[in-house]
Amino acid sequence: MAKKPAYAASRKDYKKNAAVRTGLISWFRENGRDLPWRRTRDPWRILVSEVMLQQIQVARAIPFYERFVRSFPTVGALAEAPLAEAIRVWDDLGRYRRVVNLHRTARIVVEEHGGRIPADPEVLVTLPGVGPYTAGAVACFAFERDVSFFDTNMHRVLHRVYFGPEVPEPAAKPKELLALAAGLVPAGEGWTWNQAVMEFGALQCTARNPRCDGCPVAGHCRAHPVMPEALAAITRATKGEPGRRYEDSNRYLRGRVLAQLRDTGPDGGLELREIWDGLRRGGVDVEASRLWAAVRSLEDDGLARTAPAGDPGAGPPAPRPAEAAAEERAAYGAEDGDLARVRVALP
């Protein structure tokens, strides 16, 4: 016999659904932050913000967002710009493959959609780097469509209210939560509702320190009576587990390599040996083989290009499609002496 979900038929539970909607929307109108992407319905700016905000804290993203949309105020402006320029403006935000996909998306929108961001989530999701969440968010926040979608905060809020704690193991499957979310979007208020759930998860119903005492839906929340015990169990289970330093990660190393390439100017490029020396001066002591791996991963992602190092006046490597990087990569080894034989530049 199939196991019954912890919560079923949300569409029939009108009283609870109405109370949850009212409570969260009222909370949002009183507590929602004044964020730059909430002051616009420009589809391009909404798309940029949503691409940037995935796994990036809001406070960190704001200055990067403002600089990016100043430099590329329209989708056409980014489409016309070289990818290297977009990478420079993206600066040190991280998650660098996103800017490659955003640049590709801009060109597709100009070439195939007349320079207009599509409003249909089913069309949006076909664009590079645009998944179901981003497609739904753009449709809702730019075009005010009453669509449902999920980010981590929204998932956590609805799971706790309707199914109970999501830790140590979730009680609901993703498809159950998606069905629930679709039935909760109030007609004509999709923008406000989705912003409210997202903001509530970011500020009040947080992952490790939910403020349950002041919760506007505490009387309807299945997690409320047992949340402290659930979180305490997680804390005990993870206490003492060694954590890996971010500075030791490949993501950090890739970012430091890109930082050096961004500073070379539009016609620049660096020998791999120069990058290695720069990393060491900055306190990053890395083996040659690991630096090679980082540069090759950047090349595979379309974020860098390599070529044999020749005469210093020969300029940077010639541009080439990112898809060809792995096949055309110079066959150098990972020995220290090889680092002077290859030149690296932005695409």
C-alpha positions as CSV (number, residue, x, y, z in Angstrom):
1,M,0.0,0.0,0.0
2,A,1.4,3.4,-1.0
3,K,2.3,5.6,1.9
4,K,0.0,8.6,2.3
5,P,1.6,12.1,2.3
6,A,1.9,13.9,5.6
7,Y,-0.4,16.6,4.2
8,A,-2.9,16.0,1.4
9,A,-5.5,17.9,-0.7
10,S,-4.4,21.4,0.1
11,R,-7.0,22.8,-2.3
12,K,-9.7,21.5,0.0
13,D,-8.3,23.0,3.2
14,Y,-9.6,26.5,2.4
15,K,-9.5,27.7,6.0
16,K,-5.9,26.9,6.6
17,N,-4.8,28.1,3.2
18,A,-6.6,31.4,3.5
19,A,-5.1,32.0,7.0
20,V,-1.6,31.2,5.8
21,R,-1.9,33.4,2.8
22,T,-3.3,36.3,4.9
23,G,-0.7,35.9,7.6
24,L,2.3,35.8,5.2
25,I,1.2,38.5,2.9
26,S,0.4,40.8,5.9
27,W,3.8,40.0,7.4
28,F,5.5,40.8,4.1
29,R,3.8,44.2,3.7
30,E,5.1,45.1,7.1
31,N,8.5,43.5,7.0
32,G,9.6,43.1,3.4
33,R,12.9,44.7,2.4
34,D,13.2,47.5,-0.1
35,L,15.3,45.7,-2.7
36,P,16.3,47.2,-6.1
37,W,14.7,44.4,-8.1
38,R,11.4,44.8,-6.2
39,R,11.1,48.4,-7.5
40,T,10.9,47.3,-11.2
41,R,9.0,45.0,-13.5
42,D,11.7,45.2,-16.2
43,P,12.1,41.6,-17.3
44,W,15.8,42.0,-18.0
45,R,16.6,43.4,-14.6
46,I,14.5,40.7,-12.9
47,L,16.4,38.0,-14.9
48,V,19.8,39.5,-13.9
49,S,18.8,39.6,-10.2
50,E,17.4,36.0,-10.2
51,V,20.5,34.7,-11.9
52,M,22.7,36.5,-9.3
53,L,20.7,35.6,-6.2
54,Q,20.9,31.8,-6.5
55,Q,23.1,30.7,-3.5
56,I,24.3,34.3,-3.1
57,Q,23.3,36.4,-0.1
58,V,21.1,39.4,-0.9
59,A,23.4,42.0,0.8
60,R,26.4,40.7,-1.2
61,A,24.5,40.6,-4.5
62,I,23.1,44.2,-4.4
63,P,26.3,46.2,-5.4
64,F,27.1,43.6,-8.1
65,Y,23.6,43.8,-9.5
66,E,23.6,47.6,-9.6
67,R,26.9,47.7,-11.3
68,F,25.9,45.1,-13.9
69,V,22.7,46.7,-14.9
70,R,24.4,50.1,-15.1
71,S,26.9,48.6,-17.5
72,F,24.3,46.5,-19.4
73,P,21.0,48.3,-18.9
74,T,19.2,46.2,-21.6
75,V,19.5,42.7,-22.9
76,G,20.7,44.1,-26.2
77,A,23.6,45.9,-24.4
78,L,24.9,42.6,-23.0
79,A,24.3,40.8,-26.3
80,E,26.5,43.3,-28.1
81,A,29.3,43.2,-25.5
82,P,32.2,40.7,-25.6
83,L,32.0,38.0,-23.1
84,A,35.3,39.1,-21.5
85,E,33.7,42.5,-20.7
86,A,30.7,40.8,-19.1
87,I,33.1,38.7,-17.0
88,R,34.9,41.8,-15.9
89,V,31.7,43.6,-14.8
90,W,30.5,40.4,-13.0
91,D,33.7,40.9,-11.1
92,D,34.2,38.8,-7.9
93,L,30.6,37.7,-7.4
94,G,31.4,34.1,-8.0
95,R,29.4,31.3,-9.7
96,Y,31.1,32.4,-12.9
97,R,29.4,30.0,-15.3
98,R,26.2,32.0,-14.7
99,V,27.6,35.1,-16.5
100,V,28.6,32.9,-19.5
101,N,25.0,31.5,-19.7
102,L,23.5,35.0,-19.2
103,H,25.6,36.3,-22.1
104,R,24.4,33.4,-24.3
105,T,20.9,34.0,-23.2
106,A,21.1,37.7,-24.1
107,R,22.2,36.8,-27.6
108,I,19.5,34.2,-28.0
109,V,16.9,36.7,-26.9
110,V,18.1,39.3,-29.4
111,E,18.4,36.9,-32.2
112,E,15.3,34.7,-31.7
113,H,12.9,36.8,-29.6
114,G,13.3,40.3,-31.0
115,G,15.2,41.5,-27.9
116,R,12.2,40.8,-25.6
117,I,12.5,38.5,-22.6
118,P,9.8,35.8,-23.0
119,A,6.9,35.9,-20.5
120,D,6.1,32.2,-20.8
121,P,7.9,30.0,-18.2
122,E,8.0,27.1,-20.8
123,V,9.9,29.3,-23.2
124,L,12.1,30.9,-20.5
125,V,13.3,27.4,-19.3
126,T,14.8,26.7,-22.7
127,L,17.3,29.6,-22.3
128,P,20.9,28.7,-21.2
129,G,21.1,28.5,-17.4
130,V,17.4,29.2,-16.8
131,G,15.8,26.4,-14.7
132,P,12.2,26.0,-13.5
133,Y,12.8,28.3,-10.5
134,T,14.3,31.2,-12.5
135,A,11.7,30.8,-15.3
136,G,8.8,31.0,-12.8
137,A,10.4,33.9,-10.9
138,V,10.8,36.0,-14.1
139,A,7.3,35.2,-15.2
140,C,5.9,36.2,-11.8
141,F,8.1,39.1,-10.8
142,A,8.4,40.8,-14.2
143,F,5.1,39.9,-15.8
144,E,3.0,39.4,-12.7
145,R,1.8,35.9,-13.7
146,D,0.2,33.8,-11.0
147,V,2.7,31.0,-11.3
148,S,4.3,28.8,-8.6
149,F,8.0,28.1,-8.2
150,F,10.4,27.1,-5.5
151,D,13.7,28.3,-4.0
152,T,15.2,26.9,-0.9
153,N,13.5,29.4,1.4
154,M,10.1,28.8,-0.1
155,H,10.6,25.0,0.1
156,R,11.4,25.3,3.8
157,V,8.5,27.5,4.7
158,L,5.8,25.4,3.0
159,H,7.3,22.1,4.2
160,R,7.3,23.3,7.8
161,V,3.8,24.8,7.7
162,Y,2.1,21.9,5.9
163,F,4.3,18.8,6.6
164,G,6.4,19.6,9.6
165,P,10.1,19.9,10.1
166,E,12.2,19.2,7.0
167,V,15.0,17.9,9.2
168,P,16.5,15.4,9.7
169,E,14.6,14.0,6.7
170,P,11.9,15.7,4.7
171,A,8.4,14.3,5.1
172,A,7.2,15.4,1.6
173,K,8.5,14.6,-1.8
174,P,9.3,17.5,-4.2
175,K,6.3,16.8,-6.4
176,E,4.0,17.0,-3.3
177,L,5.4,20.4,-2.4
178,L,5.1,21.6,-6.0
179,A,1.4,20.5,-6.1
180,L,0.8,22.3,-2.8
181,A,2.5,25.5,-4.0
182,A,0.5,25.6,-7.2
183,G,-2.7,25.4,-5.2
184,L,-1.7,28.2,-2.8
185,V,-1.0,31.0,-5.3
186,P,-3.9,33.5,-4.9
187,A,-5.4,34.8,-8.1
188,G,-4.1,38.3,-8.9
189,E,-1.6,38.3,-6.1
190,G,1.1,35.9,-7.4
191,W,3.8,38.6,-7.2
192,T,3.0,39.5,-3.5
193,W,2.5,35.9,-2.4
194,N,5.7,34.5,-3.9
195,Q,7.7,37.5,-2.6
196,A,6.1,37.0,0.9
197,V,7.0,33.3,1.1
198,M,10.5,33.8,-0.1
199,E,11.1,36.8,2.3
200,F,9.6,35.0,5.2
201,G,12.0,32.1,4.7
202,A,15.0,34.4,4.4
203,L,14.2,36.6,7.4
204,Q,12.1,34.7,9.9
205,C,11.6,31.0,9.1
206,T,15.4,30.5,8.6
207,A,17.2,27.2,8.4
208,R,18.9,27.1,11.7
209,N,17.4,29.9,13.8
210,P,13.7,30.3,13.0
211,R,11.9,33.0,15.0
212,C,8.9,30.8,15.9
213,D,7.7,33.0,18.8
214,G,6.7,35.9,16.5
215,C,5.5,33.7,13.6
216,P,2.2,35.0,12.1
217,V,1.2,31.4,11.0
218,A,2.3,29.6,14.2
219,G,-1.2,28.4,14.9
220,H,-1.4,26.7,11.5
221,C,2.2,25.4,11.3
222,R,2.8,21.6,11.8
223,A,6.5,22.2,12.6
224,H,5.9,24.8,15.3
225,P,5.4,22.4,18.3
226,V,8.5,20.3,17.5
227,M,10.9,22.6,15.7
228,P,13.3,23.1,18.6
229,E,13.7,19.4,19.1
230,A,14.2,18.8,15.4
231,L,16.9,21.5,15.1
232,A,18.6,20.3,18.3
233,A,18.9,16.8,16.9
234,I,20.6,18.2,13.7
235,T,23.0,20.2,15.8
236,R,24.1,17.2,17.8
237,A,24.5,15.1,14.7
238,T,26.8,17.6,13.0
239,K,28.7,18.8,16.0
240,G,32.4,18.1,15.7
241,E,32.3,17.3,12.0
242,P,35.4,18.8,10.3
243,G,34.7,21.5,7.7
244,R,36.7,22.2,4.6
245,R,38.0,25.7,4.3
246,Y,36.6,27.6,1.3
247,E,40.2,28.8,0.6
248,D,41.1,25.2,-0.1
249,S,38.3,24.7,-2.7
250,N,38.6,24.6,-6.4
251,R,35.9,27.3,-6.6
252,Y,38.1,29.7,-4.6
253,L,41.1,28.9,-6.8
254,R,39.1,29.5,-10.0
255,G,38.0,32.9,-8.6
256,R,41.6,33.9,-7.9
257,V,42.7,33.0,-11.4
258,L,39.8,35.0,-12.9
259,A,40.6,37.9,-10.7
260,Q,44.1,38.1,-12.2
261,L,42.8,37.8,-15.8
262,R,40.2,40.5,-15.2
263,D,43.0,42.9,-14.3
264,T,44.9,42.4,-17.5
265,G,42.8,44.7,-19.6
266,P,40.8,44.0,-22.8
267,D,43.9,43.0,-24.8
268,G,45.7,41.2,-22.0
269,G,46.6,37.7,-21.0
270,L,49.1,36.1,-18.7
271,E,51.5,33.2,-18.8
272,L,50.5,30.5,-16.5
273,R,53.7,31.0,-14.6
274,E,52.7,34.7,-14.0
275,I,49.4,33.5,-12.6
276,W,51.1,31.0,-10.3
277,D,53.5,33.7,-9.1
278,G,50.6,36.1,-8.5
279,L,48.7,33.5,-6.4
280,R,51.8,32.9,-4.3
281,R,52.3,36.6,-3.7
282,G,48.6,36.6,-2.5
283,G,49.2,33.8,-0.1
284,V,47.7,31.0,-2.2
285,D,50.3,28.2,-2.3
286,V,49.0,25.7,-4.9
287,E,50.6,22.8,-6.8
288,A,51.2,23.2,-10.5
289,S,48.9,20.3,-11.3
290,R,46.0,21.8,-9.3
291,L,46.5,25.2,-11.1
292,W,46.4,23.4,-14.4
293,A,43.2,21.7,-13.4
294,A,41.6,25.0,-12.4
295,V,42.5,26.7,-15.6
296,R,41.3,23.8,-17.7
297,S,38.0,23.8,-15.9
298,L,37.6,27.5,-16.6
299,E,38.4,26.8,-20.2
300,D,35.8,24.1,-20.3
301,D,33.2,26.5,-18.9
302,G,33.9,29.1,-21.5
303,L,35.5,31.5,-18.9
304,A,39.1,31.4,-20.2
305,R,41.1,30.4,-23.2
306,T,44.7,29.1,-23.5
307,A,47.3,29.0,-26.2
308,P,51.1,28.4,-26.5
309,A,53.0,31.3,-25.0
310,G,55.1,33.0,-27.7
311,D,56.4,36.5,-28.3
312,P,55.2,38.9,-25.6
313,G,53.9,41.2,-28.3
314,A,51.8,38.5,-29.9
315,G,48.8,39.4,-27.8
316,P,46.4,37.1,-26.1
317,P,45.1,33.8,-27.4
318,A,42.7,34.0,-30.3
319,P,39.0,33.6,-29.3
320,R,37.4,30.3,-30.0
321,P,34.0,28.6,-29.1
322,A,33.8,27.3,-25.5
323,E,32.6,24.0,-26.8
324,A,35.9,23.4,-28.6
325,A,38.0,24.1,-25.6
326,A,38.5,20.5,-24.4
327,E,39.3,19.2,-27.9
328,E,41.7,22.0,-28.8
329,R,43.5,22.3,-25.5
330,A,47.3,22.5,-25.7
331,A,48.8,19.2,-24.7
332,Y,51.1,20.5,-22.0
333,G,52.0,18.6,-18.8
334,A,51.6,19.7,-15.2
335,E,55.2,20.2,-14.4
336,D,56.4,23.5,-13.0
337,G,58.5,24.2,-16.1
338,D,55.5,23.9,-18.4
339,L,53.8,26.9,-16.7
340,A,55.8,29.4,-18.9
341,R,54.7,27.6,-22.1
342,V,51.0,28.5,-22.1
343,R,49.2,31.8,-22.0
344,V,45.8,32.3,-20.5
345,A,43.2,35.1,-21.2
346,L,39.6,35.8,-20.9
347,P,37.4,34.6,-23.8
